[in-house]
Structure formats: C-alpha cells, structure tokens
Amino acid sequence: MLSAFSVSVFLFGFGGGPLVLAPMSETFGRKPIYVIGFTVFTLSQIGCALATNISMLIGFRFLSGLFGSASISNGGGTISDMYDALERTRVVGWYLLGPLTGIASKGFAK
C-alpha cells in the first residue's frame, strides 16, 4: 500500500503546487518561480533516483510534483504577458494542444 502511495503523492504535490506557486509568481515575478521550480524539480528527480527507502521516495516524489507544477500554474500568465488579446487566442490553442494530444499519442505508440 505504501508503494502505491508513492505514485499518488506526486499528484498531491502537482495539484497543490499551483495554489502556492501562482500567487507567488504575482508577487515575485514569473522568472524566479520558473527557475526555482525547475531547479528543485530536477534535484528532486535525482533524489527519487537515489532514494534508499520508500519514505525518501515519497518525500522526493511530493517535492517533484509540487515544484514540477510551476509551468502549469504560470503558463497562462506567461502567455498573457507576452501576447496581446487577439494573438493570445491562437497561442493558447497551441499551448493547450500539448497536454491534450500527449495522452492521445500514448495510444498510437502501441
């Protein structure tokens, strides 16, 4: 049961990350949140690979979910900062195409 929780805890962090990271990006800016988020995500992935017991794996999985959600929580705001309202409609469509087709392409790989 504990090993199954190590898979689920990533989603807890991934779901809770935007609640923390999105308001922080409005206060401190988006770039520091991206840099810190991607750095901690990468380090926590290394920690997951080097974990010696299930408790370490659960902790690092939670951190990687939490800080891995930086791109999801700030992606829309970044697009809004970069493009005007008319051009933004096209760009958001391309931005959302990745997560939507990523699941579908998994079925084509079989």
C-alpha distances in whole Angstrom, upper triangle without the diagonal:
4,5,5,6,9,10,11,12,15,16,16,19,21,21,22,24,27,28,28,30,32,34,34,36,39,39,39,40,38,38,37,34,34,34,32,29,30,30,27,25,27,26,22,22,24,21,18,20,21,18,18,14,11,13,16,14,12,16,18,16,17,20,21,20,22,25,24,25,29,30,29,30,33,34,36,38,39,41,42,44,45,47,49,48,50,48,45,44,45,42,40,40,39,36,34,35,33,29,31,32,29,27,30,30,27,28,31,30,29
4,5,5,7,9,10,10,13,15,15,17,19,20,20,22,25,26,26,28,30,32,32,34,36,37,37,37,35,36,34,31,31,32,29,26,27,27,24,22,24,23,19,19,21,18,15,17,18,15,15,11,8,9,12,10,9,12,14,13,14,17,18,17,19,22,22,23,27,29,28,28,32,33,35,37,37,39,41,42,43,45,48,47,49,47,44,44,44,41,39,39,38,36,34,35,32,29,31,32,29,27,30,31,27,29,32,30,30
4,5,5,7,9,10,12,14,15,16,18,20,21,22,25,26,27,28,30,32,32,33,36,37,37,37,35,35,33,30,30,30,28,25,25,26,23,21,22,21,18,17,18,16,13,15,16,13,13,10,7,9,12,9,9,12,13,12,13,17,17,16,19,21,21,22,26,27,26,28,31,32,34,36,36,38,40,41,42,44,47,46,48,46,42,42,42,40,37,37,36,34,32,33,30,27,29,29,26,24,27,28,24,26,29,27,27
4,5,5,7,9,11,12,13,15,16,18,19,21,24,25,26,27,29,31,31,32,35,36,36,36,34,34,33,30,29,30,28,25,25,26,23,21,22,22,19,18,20,18,15,17,19,16,17,14,10,12,14,11,10,14,15,12,13,17,17,16,18,21,20,21,25,26,25,26,29,30,32,34,35,36,38,40,41,42,45,44,45,44,40,40,40,38,35,35,34,32,30,30,27,24,26,27,24,22,25,25,22,24,27,25,25
4,5,5,6,9,10,10,12,14,15,16,18,21,22,22,24,26,28,28,30,32,33,33,33,31,32,31,27,27,28,26,23,24,24,21,19,21,21,17,17,19,17,14,17,18,15,16,13,10,10,12,10,8,11,13,10,10,14,15,13,16,19,18,19,22,24,23,24,27,28,30,32,33,34,36,38,39,40,43,42,44,42,39,39,39,37,34,34,34,31,29,30,27,24,26,27,24,23,26,27,24,26,29,27,27
4,6,5,7,10,10,11,13,15,16,17,20,21,22,22,25,27,27,28,31,32,31,32,29,30,28,25,25,26,23,20,21,21,18,16,18,17,14,13,15,13,10,13,15,12,14,11,8,9,10,7,5,8,9,7,8,12,12,11,14,16,16,17,21,22,21,23,26,27,29,31,31,33,35,36,37,39,42,41,43,41,38,38,38,35,33,33,32,29,28,29,26,23,25,26,23,22,25,26,23,25,28,26,26
4,6,6,8,10,11,12,14,15,16,19,21,21,22,24,27,27,27,30,32,31,31,28,29,28,25,24,25,23,20,20,21,19,16,17,18,15,13,16,15,12,14,16,14,16,14,11,12,13,10,8,11,11,8,9,13,12,10,14,16,15,16,19,20,19,21,24,25,27,29,29,31,33,34,35,37,39,39,40,39,35,35,35,33,30,30,29,27,25,26,23,20,22,23,20,18,22,22,19,21,24,23,23
4,5,5,7,9,10,11,13,14,17,18,19,20,22,25,25,26,29,30,30,30,27,29,28,24,24,25,23,20,21,22,19,17,19,20,16,16,19,17,14,17,19,17,19,17,13,13,15,12,9,12,12,9,9,12,12,10,12,15,15,15,19,20,18,19,23,24,26,27,28,30,32,33,34,36,38,37,39,38,34,34,34,32,29,29,29,26,24,25,23,19,21,23,20,18,22,23,20,22,25,24,25
4,5,5,6,9,10,11,12,15,16,17,18,20,22,22,24,26,27,27,28,25,26,25,22,22,23,21,17,19,20,16,14,17,17,13,14,17,15,13,16,18,15,17,15,12,11,12,10,7,8,9,6,5,9,10,8,10,13,13,13,17,19,17,18,21,23,25,26,27,29,31,32,33,35,38,37,39,37,34,34,34,32,29,30,29,26,25,26,24,21,23,25,22,21,24,25,23,25,28,27,28
4,5,5,6,9,10,10,13,15,16,16,18,21,21,21,24,26,25,25,23,23,22,19,19,20,18,15,15,17,14,11,14,15,11,11,15,14,11,14,17,15,18,16,14,13,13,10,8,9,9,5,5,8,7,5,8,10,9,10,14,15,14,16,19,20,22,24,24,26,28,29,30,32,35,34,36,34,31,31,31,29,26,27,26,23,22,23,20,17,20,22,19,18,22,22,20,23,26,24,25
4,5,5,6,8,10,12,13,15,15,17,20,20,21,24,25,25,25,22,24,23,19,19,21,19,16,17,19,16,14,17,18,15,15,18,17,15,18,20,19,22,20,17,16,16,14,11,12,12,9,8,10,10,6,8,11,10,10,14,15,13,14,18,18,20,22,23,25,26,28,29,31,33,32,34,32,29,29,29,27,24,25,24,21,20,21,19,16,18,20,17,16,20,21,19,22,25,24,25
4,5,5,6,8,11,11,13,14,16,18,19,20,23,24,24,24,22,24,23,19,20,21,19,16,18,19,17,15,18,19,15,16,19,18,16,19,21,19,22,20,17,16,16,14,11,11,12,10,7,10,10,7,8,11,12,11,14,16,14,14,18,20,21,22,24,26,27,28,30,32,34,33,35,34,30,30,31,29,26,27,27,24,22,24,22,19,21,23,21,20,24,25,23,25,28,28,29
4,5,5,6,9,10,10,11,14,16,16,17,20,21,21,21,19,21,19,16,16,18,16,12,14,16,13,11,15,15,12,14,17,16,14,18,20,18,21,20,17,15,15,13,11,10,10,8,5,7,7,4,4,8,8,8,11,13,12,12,16,17,19,20,22,24,25,26,28,30,32,32,34,33,29,29,30,27,25,26,26,22,21,23,21,18,21,23,21,20,24,25,24,26,29,28,30
4,6,5,8,10,11,11,12,15,16,16,19,21,21,20,18,19,18,15,15,17,15,12,13,16,13,11,15,16,13,14,18,17,16,19,21,20,23,22,19,18,18,16,13,13,12,10,8,9,8,4,5,8,7,5,9,11,9,10,13,14,16,18,19,21,22,23,25,27,29,29,31,29,26,26,27,24,21,22,22,19,18,20,17,15,17,20,17,17,21,22,21,24,26,26,27
4,6,7,8,10,11,12,14,16,16,19,20,21,21,19,21,20,16,17,19,18,14,16,19,17,15,18,20,17,18,21,21,19,22,24,23,26,24,21,20,20,18,16,15,15,13,10,12,12,8,8,10,10,8,11,12,10,10,13,15,16,18,19,21,22,24,25,27,29,28,30,29,25,25,27,24,21,22,23,19,18,20,19,15,18,21,19,18,22,23,22,25,27,27,29
4,6,5,7,9,10,12,13,15,17,18,19,19,18,20,19,15,16,19,16,14,16,18,16,15,18,19,17,18,21,20,19,23,25,23,26,24,21,20,20,18,15,14,15,13,10,11,12,9,7,10,11,9,11,13,12,10,14,16,17,18,20,22,22,24,26,28,30,29,31,30,27,27,29,26,23,25,25,22,20,23,22,19,21,24,22,22,26,27,26,28,31,31,32
4,5,5,6,8,10,11,12,14,16,16,16,14,16,15,11,12,15,13,10,13,15,13,12,15,17,14,16,19,19,18,22,23,22,25,24,22,20,19,18,16,14,14,13,10,9,10,7,4,6,8,6,7,10,9,8,11,13,15,15,17,19,20,21,23,25,27,27,30,28,25,26,27,24,21,23,23,20,19,22,20,18,21,23,21,22,25,26,25,28,31,30,32
4,5,5,5,8,9,10,12,14,15,14,13,15,15,11,12,15,14,11,14,17,15,14,18,19,18,19,22,22,22,25,27,26,29,28,26,24,23,22,20,18,18,16,13,13,13,10,8,9,10,6,7,9,8,5,8,11,12,12,14,16,17,18,20,22,24,24,26,25,22,22,24,21,18,21,21,17,17,20,19,17,19,22,21,21,25,26,26,28,31,31,33
4,6,6,7,9,11,12,13,15,15,15,17,17,13,15,18,16,14,17,19,17,17,21,22,20,21,25,24,24,27,29,27,30,29,26,24,24,23,20,19,19,18,15,14,15,13,10,11,13,10,10,13,11,8,11,14,14,14,17,19,19,20,23,24,26,25,28,28,24,25,27,24,21,24,24,21,20,23,22,20,22,25,24,24,28,29,29,31,34,34,36
4,6,6,6,9,11,11,12,13,13,15,14,10,13,15,13,12,15,17,15,15,19,19,18,20,23,22,22,26,27,26,29,28,26,24,23,22,20,18,18,17,14,13,14,12,9,10,12,10,10,13,12,9,11,15,16,15,17,20,20,20,23,25,27,27,30,29,25,27,28,25,23,26,26,22,22,25,24,22,24,27,26,26,30,31,30,33,36,35,37
4,6,5,6,9,10,10,10,9,12,11,7,9,12,10,9,12,14,13,13,17,18,17,19,22,21,22,25,26,26,29,29,27,25,23,23,21,19,18,17,15,13,13,12,9,8,10,8,6,10,10,7,8,11,13,12,13,16,17,17,19,22,24,24,27,26,22,24,26,23,20,23,23,19,20,23,21,20,23,25,24,25,28,29,29,32,34,34,36
4,5,5,7,9,10,10,9,12,12,9,11,14,13,12,15,17,16,16,20,21,20,22,25,25,25,28,30,29,33,32,30,28,27,26,24,22,21,20,18,16,16,15,12,11,13,10,8,10,9,6,6,10,10,9,11,14,14,14,17,19,21,21,24,23,20,21,23,20,18,21,21,18,18,22,21,19,22,25,24,25,28,29,29,32,34,34,36
4,5,5,7,9,10,10,13,13,10,13,16,15,14,17,19,18,19,22,23,22,25,27,27,27,31,32,31,34,34,32,30,28,28,26,24,23,23,20,18,19,17,14,14,16,13,11,14,13,9,10,13,13,11,13,16,15,15,19,21,22,22,26,25,22,24,26,23,21,24,25,21,22,25,24,23,25,28,28,29,32,33,33,36,38,38,40
4,5,5,6,7,8,11,10,7,11,13,12,12,15,16,16,17,20,21,20,23,25,25,26,29,30,29,33,32,31,28,27,27,25,22,22,22,19,17,18,17,13,12,15,13,10,13,14,10,10,14,15,12,14,17,17,16,19,22,23,24,27,26,23,25,27,24,22,26,26,22,23,26,25,24,27,29,28,30,33,34,34,37,38,38,41
4,5,5,5,5,8,8,6,9,11,11,11,14,16,16,17,19,21,21,23,25,26,26,29,31,30,34,34,32,30,28,28,26,24,23,23,20,18,18,17,14,13,14,12,9,11,12,9,7,11,12,9,10,14,13,12,15,18,20,21,24,23,20,22,24,21,19,23,23,19,21,24,23,22,25,27,26,28,31,32,32,35,37,37,39
4,6,6,7,11,11,10,12,15,15,15,18,19,20,20,23,25,25,27,29,29,30,33,34,34,37,37,35,33,32,31,30,27,26,26,23,21,22,21,18,16,18,15,13,14,15,11,9,13,12,9,11,14,13,12,15,18,19,20,23,23,20,22,24,21,20,23,24,21,22,25,25,24,27,29,29,30,33,34,35,38,39,39,42
4,6,9,11,10,10,13,15,14,15,18,20,19,21,24,24,25,27,29,29,30,33,34,34,37,37,36,33,32,31,30,27,26,27,24,22,22,22,18,17,19,17,14,16,17,14,12,16,16,13,14,17,16,15,18,21,22,23,27,26,23,26,28,25,23,27,27,24,25,29,28,27,30,33,32,33,36,37,37,41,42,42,45
4,7,8,7,8,11,12,12,13,16,17,17,19,21,22,23,25,27,27,29,31,32,32,35,36,35,32,30,30,29,26,25,25,23,20,21,21,18,16,18,17,13,15,17,14,12,16,17,13,14,17,17,15,17,21,22,24,27,26,23,26,28,25,24,27,27,24,25,29,27,27,30,32,31,33,36,36,37,40,41,41,44
4,6,6,7,9,11,12,13,15,16,17,19,21,22,23,25,27,27,29,31,32,33,36,36,35,33,31,31,30,27,26,26,24,21,21,21,18,16,17,16,12,13,15,13,10,13,14,10,10,14,13,11,14,17,19,21,24,23,20,23,24,21,20,24,24,21,23,26,25,24,27,30,29,31,34,34,35,38,39,39,42
4,6,5,6,9,10,10,12,14,15,16,18,20,21,22,24,25,26,28,30,31,34,35,33,32,29,29,28,25,24,23,22,19,18,18,16,13,14,13,9,10,12,10,7,9,11,8,7,11,12,10,12,15,18,19,22,21,18,21,22,18,18,21,20,17,19,22,21,21,24,26,25,27,30,30,31,34,35,35,38
4,5,5,6,9,10,11,12,14,15,16,18,20,21,23,24,25,27,29,30,33,34,33,32,29,28,28,25,23,23,22,19,18,19,17,14,14,14,10,11,14,13,10,11,14,11,9,13,14,12,13,17,20,22,24,22,20,23,23,20,19,23,21,18,21,23,22,22,25,27,26,28,31,30,31,35,35,35,38
4,5,5,6,8,10,10,12,14,15,16,18,20,21,22,24,26,27,28,31,32,31,29,27,26,26,23,21,22,20,17,17,18,15,12,14,14,10,12,15,13,11,14,16,14,13,16,17,15,17,20,23,25,28,26,23,26,27,23,22,26,24,21,23,26,24,24,27,29,27,30,33,32,33,36,37,36,39
4,6,5,6,8,10,10,12,14,15,16,18,20,20,22,24,25,26,29,30,29,27,24,24,23,21,19,19,17,14,14,14,12,9,11,10,7,9,12,10,9,11,14,12,12,15,16,15,17,20,23,24,27,25,22,25,25,22,21,24,23,19,21,23,21,21,24,26,25,27,30,30,30,33,34,34,37
4,6,5,6,8,10,10,12,14,15,16,18,20,21,22,24,25,29,29,28,27,25,23,23,21,19,18,18,15,13,14,12,9,9,10,6,7,10,10,8,10,13,12,10,14,16,15,15,19,22,23,26,23,21,23,23,20,19,22,20,17,19,21,19,19,22,24,22,24,27,27,27,31,32,31,34
4,5,5,6,9,10,11,12,14,15,17,18,20,21,23,24,28,29,28,27,24,23,23,21,18,19,18,15,14,15,14,10,11,12,9,10,14,14,12,14,17,16,14,17,19,17,18,21,25,27,29,26,24,26,26,23,22,25,23,20,22,24,21,21,25,26,24,27,30,29,29,33,33,32,35
4,6,5,6,8,10,11,12,14,15,16,18,20,21,22,25,26,25,24,21,21,21,18,16,17,16,12,12,13,12,8,10,12,9,11,14,14,13,15,18,17,16,19,21,20,21,24,27,29,31,29,26,29,29,25,24,27,25,22,24,26,23,23,26,28,25,27,31,30,30,33,35,33,36
4,5,5,6,9,10,10,12,14,15,16,18,20,20,24,24,23,22,20,19,18,16,14,14,13,10,9,10,8,5,6,8,6,8,11,11,11,13,16,16,15,18,20,19,20,23,26,28,30,28,25,27,27,23,22,24,23,19,21,23,20,19,23,24,22,24,27,27,26,30,31,30,33
4,6,5,6,9,10,10,12,14,15,17,19,20,23,24,24,23,20,19,19,17,14,14,14,11,9,11,11,7,7,9,8,9,12,13,12,13,17,17,15,18,21,20,20,23,27,28,30,27,25,27,26,23,22,24,22,19,20,22,19,18,22,23,20,23,26,25,25,28,29,28,31
4,5,5,6,9,10,11,12,14,16,17,18,22,23,23,22,19,18,19,16,13,14,15,11,10,13,12,9,9,12,11,12,15,16,16,17,21,20,19,22,24,23,23,27,30,31,33,31,28,30,30,26,26,28,26,22,24,25,22,22,26,26,24,26,29,28,27,31,32,30,33
4,5,5,6,8,10,10,12,14,15,16,19,20,20,18,15,15,15,13,10,11,11,8,7,10,9,6,8,11,10,13,15,16,16,18,21,21,20,23,25,24,25,28,32,33,35,33,30,32,32,28,27,29,27,24,25,26,23,22,26,27,24,26,29,28,27,31,32,31,33
4,6,5,6,9,10,10,12,14,15,19,19,19,18,15,14,14,12,9,9,10,7,5,8,8,5,5,9,9,11,13,14,15,16,20,20,19,22,24,24,25,28,31,32,34,31,28,30,29,26,25,26,25,21,22,23,20,19,23,24,21,22,25,25,24,27,29,27,29
4,5,5,6,9,10,11,13,14,18,19,19,19,16,14,16,14,10,11,13,10,8,11,12,9,9,12,12,13,16,17,18,19,22,23,21,24,26,26,26,29,32,34,35,33,30,31,31,27,26,28,26,23,24,24,21,20,24,24,21,23,26,25,24,27,28,26,29
4,5,5,6,9,10,11,12,16,17,17,17,13,13,14,12,9,11,12,9,8,12,13,10,11,15,15,16,19,20,20,22,25,25,24,27,29,29,29,32,35,37,38,36,33,35,34,31,30,31,29,26,27,28,25,24,27,28,25,26,29,28,27,30,32,29,31
4,5,5,6,9,10,10,14,15,14,14,10,9,11,9,5,7,9,6,5,9,10,9,10,13,14,16,18,19,20,21,25,25,24,27,29,29,30,33,36,37,39,36,33,35,34,31,29,31,29,26,26,27,24,23,26,27,23,24,28,27,25,29,30,28,30
4,5,5,6,9,10,14,15,14,15,12,10,11,11,7,8,10,9,6,10,12,11,10,14,15,16,18,19,21,21,25,26,25,27,30,30,30,33,36,37,38,36,33,34,33,30,29,30,28,25,25,26,22,21,24,25,21,22,25,24,22,26,27,25,27
4,5,5,6,9,12,14,15,15,12,10,13,12,9,10,13,11,10,13,15,14,13,17,18,19,21,23,24,25,28,29,28,30,33,32,32,35,39,40,41,39,36,37,36,33,32,33,31,28,28,29,25,24,28,28,24,25,28,27,25,29,30,27,29
4,5,5,6,9,11,12,12,8,8,10,9,6,9,11,10,9,13,14,14,14,17,19,20,22,23,25,26,29,30,29,32,34,34,34,37,40,41,43,41,38,39,38,35,34,35,33,30,30,31,27,26,29,30,26,27,30,29,27,30,32,29,31
4,5,5,9,10,10,10,7,5,8,9,6,7,10,10,9,12,14,14,14,17,19,20,21,23,25,26,29,30,29,31,34,34,35,37,40,41,43,40,37,38,38,34,33,34,32,29,29,29,26,24,27,27,24,24,27,26,24,27,29,26,28
4,6,9,11,12,13,10,8,12,12,9,10,14,13,12,15,17,17,16,19,21,22,24,25,27,28,31,32,31,33,36,36,36,39,42,43,44,41,39,40,39,36,34,35,33,30,30,30,27,25,28,28,24,25,28,26,24,27,28,26,27
4,6,9,11,12,9,9,12,12,10,12,15,14,14,17,19,18,18,22,23,25,26,28,29,30,34,34,33,36,38,38,39,41,45,46,47,44,42,43,42,39,37,38,36,33,33,34,30,29,32,32,28,29,32,30,28,31,32,29,30
4,6,7,8,6,5,9,10,8,10,13,13,13,16,18,18,18,22,23,25,26,28,29,31,34,35,34,36,39,39,40,42,45,46,48,45,42,43,43,39,38,39,37,34,34,34,31,29,32,32,29,29,32,31,28,31,33,30,31
4,7,9,7,8,11,12,11,13,16,16,17,19,21,22,22,25,27,29,30,31,33,34,37,38,38,40,43,43,43,46,49,50,51,49,46,47,46,43,41,42,41,38,37,38,34,32,35,35,32,32,35,34,31,34,35,33,33
4,6,6,7,9,10,11,12,15,16,17,19,20,22,22,25,27,29,30,31,33,34,37,38,38,40,43,43,44,46,49,50,51,49,46,47,46,43,41,42,41,38,37,38,34,32,35,35,31,31,34,34,31,33,35,33,33
4,5,5,6,9,10,10,12,14,15,16,18,20,20,23,25,27,27,28,31,32,35,36,36,38,41,41,42,44,47,47,49,47,44,44,44,41,39,40,39,35,35,35,32,30,32,33,29,28,32,32,28,31,33,31,31
4,5,5,6,9,10,11,13,14,16,17,19,20,22,24,27,27,27,30,31,34,35,35,38,40,40,41,44,46,47,49,47,43,44,44,41,39,40,39,36,35,36,33,30,33,34,30,30,33,33,30,33,35,33,34
4,5,5,6,8,10,11,12,14,15,17,18,20,22,25,25,26,28,30,33,33,33,36,38,38,39,42,45,45,47,45,42,43,43,39,37,39,37,34,33,35,31,29,32,33,29,29,33,32,30,32,35,32,33
4,5,5,6,9,10,10,12,14,15,16,18,21,23,23,24,26,28,31,32,32,34,36,37,37,40,43,43,45,43,40,40,40,37,35,36,34,31,31,32,28,26,29,29,26,26,29,29,26,29,31,29,29
4,6,5,6,9,10,11,12,14,15,17,20,22,22,22,25,27,29,30,31,33,35,35,37,39,42,42,44,42,38,39,39,36,34,35,34,31,30,31,28,25,28,29,26,25,29,29,26,29,31,29,30
4,5,5,6,9,10,11,12,14,16,18,21,21,21,24,26,28,29,29,32,34,34,35,38,41,41,43,41,38,38,39,36,33,35,34,30,30,31,28,26,29,30,27,27,30,30,28,31,33,32,32
4,5,5,6,9,10,11,11,14,16,18,19,20,22,24,27,27,27,30,32,32,33,36,39,39,41,39,36,37,37,33,31,33,31,28,28,29,26,24,27,28,25,25,28,28,26,29,31,29,30
4,5,5,6,9,10,10,12,15,17,17,18,21,22,25,26,26,28,30,31,32,34,37,37,39,37,34,34,34,31,29,30,29,26,25,26,23,21,24,25,22,21,25,25,23,26,28,26,27
4,5,5,6,9,10,11,14,16,16,16,19,21,23,24,25,27,29,29,31,33,36,36,38,36,33,33,34,31,28,30,29,26,25,26,24,21,24,26,23,22,26,27,24,27,30,29,30
4,5,5,6,8,10,12,15,15,15,17,19,22,23,23,26,27,28,29,31,34,35,37,35,32,33,33,30,28,29,28,25,25,26,24,21,25,26,23,24,27,27,26,29,31,30,31
4,5,5,5,8,10,12,13,14,16,18,21,22,21,24,26,26,27,30,33,33,35,33,30,31,31,27,25,27,26,22,22,24,20,18,22,23,20,21,24,24,22,26,28,26,28
4,6,5,6,9,11,11,12,15,16,19,20,20,22,24,25,26,28,31,31,33,31,28,28,29,26,23,25,24,20,20,21,19,16,19,21,18,18,22,23,21,24,26,25,27
4,6,6,8,11,11,11,13,15,18,18,19,21,23,23,25,27,30,30,32,31,27,28,29,26,23,25,25,21,21,23,20,18,21,23,21,21,25,25,24,27,30,29,30
4,5,6,9,10,10,12,14,17,17,17,20,21,22,23,25,28,29,31,29,26,27,28,24,22,25,23,20,20,22,20,18,21,23,21,22,25,25,24,28,30,29,31
4,5,7,8,10,11,12,15,16,16,18,21,21,22,24,27,28,30,27,24,25,25,22,20,22,21,17,17,19,16,14,18,20,17,18,22,22,21,24,26,25,27
4,5,5,6,8,10,13,14,14,16,18,19,20,22,25,25,27,25,22,23,23,20,18,20,19,15,15,17,15,13,16,19,17,18,21,22,21,24,26,26,28
4,6,5,6,8,11,11,11,14,16,16,17,20,23,23,25,24,20,22,22,19,17,20,19,15,16,18,16,15,18,20,19,20,23,24,24,27,28,28,31
4,6,5,5,9,10,9,11,14,14,15,17,20,21,23,21,17,19,19,16,14,16,15,11,12,15,13,12,15,17,16,18,21,21,21,25,26,26,28
4,6,5,8,10,10,12,14,15,16,18,20,20,22,20,17,18,18,15,13,15,14,10,10,13,12,10,13,16,15,16,19,20,20,23,25,25,27
4,6,7,8,10,12,13,14,16,18,20,20,22,21,17,18,19,17,14,17,17,13,13,16,15,14,16,19,18,19,22,23,24,27,28,29,31
4,6,5,6,9,10,11,12,15,17,17,20,18,15,17,18,15,13,16,16,12,13,17,15,15,18,20,19,21,24,25,25,28,30,30,33
4,5,5,6,9,10,11,12,15,15,18,16,12,14,14,11,9,12,12,8,10,13,12,12,15,17,17,19,21,22,23,26,27,27,30
4,5,5,6,9,10,11,13,12,15,13,10,11,13,10,8,11,12,9,10,13,14,13,15,18,18,20,22,23,25,27,28,29,32
4,5,5,6,9,10,12,12,15,14,11,13,15,12,11,14,15,12,13,17,17,17,19,22,22,24,26,27,28,31,32,33,35
4,5,5,6,9,12,13,15,14,11,13,14,11,11,14,14,11,14,16,16,17,19,21,21,24,26,26,28,31,31,32,35
4,5,5,6,9,10,12,10,7,10,11,8,7,11,11,9,11,14,15,16,18,20,20,23,24,25,27,29,30,31,34
4,6,6,7,8,11,10,7,10,12,10,9,13,14,12,14,17,18,18,20,22,23,25,27,28,30,32,33,34,37
4,6,8,10,13,12,10,13,14,12,12,16,16,14,17,20,20,21,23,25,25,28,30,30,32,35,35,36,39
4,7,10,12,10,8,12,13,10,11,15,14,13,16,18,19,20,22,24,24,27,29,29,31,34,34,34,38
4,7,8,6,5,9,10,8,10,13,13,13,16,18,19,21,22,23,25,27,28,29,31,33,33,34,38
4,6,6,6,9,11,10,12,14,15,15,18,20,21,23,24,26,27,30,30,31,34,36,36,37,40
4,6,5,7,10,10,11,13,15,15,16,19,21,22,23,25,26,29,29,30,33,35,35,37,40
4,5,6,8,9,11,12,14,15,17,18,21,22,22,24,26,28,29,30,32,34,34,36,39
4,6,6,7,9,10,11,13,15,16,18,20,21,22,24,26,27,27,30,32,32,33,37
4,5,5,6,8,10,10,12,14,16,18,18,20,22,24,25,26,28,30,30,32,35
4,6,5,6,9,10,11,13,15,17,16,18,21,23,23,24,27,28,28,30,33
4,6,5,7,9,10,11,14,16,16,17,19,21,21,22,25,27,26,28,31
4,5,5,6,9,10,12,14,15,16,17,20,21,21,24,26,26,27,30
4,5,5,6,8,11,12,12,14,16,18,19,20,22,24,25,26,29
4,5,5,6,9,11,10,12,14,16,16,18,20,22,22,24,27
4,5,5,7,10,10,11,13,15,16,16,19,21,20,22,25
4,6,6,8,10,11,12,15,16,16,18,21,21,22,25
4,5,6,6,9,10,12,13,14,17,19,19,21,24
4,6,5,6,8,11,11,12,14,16,16,18,21
4,5,5,6,9,10,10,12,15,15,16,19
4,6,5,7,9,10,11,14,15,16,19
4,6,6,7,9,11,13,14,16,18
4,5,5,6,9,10,11,12,15
4,5,5,7,9,10,11,14
4,6,5,7,9,11,12
4,5,6,7,9,11
4,5,5,7,9
4,5,5,7
4,5,6
4,5
4
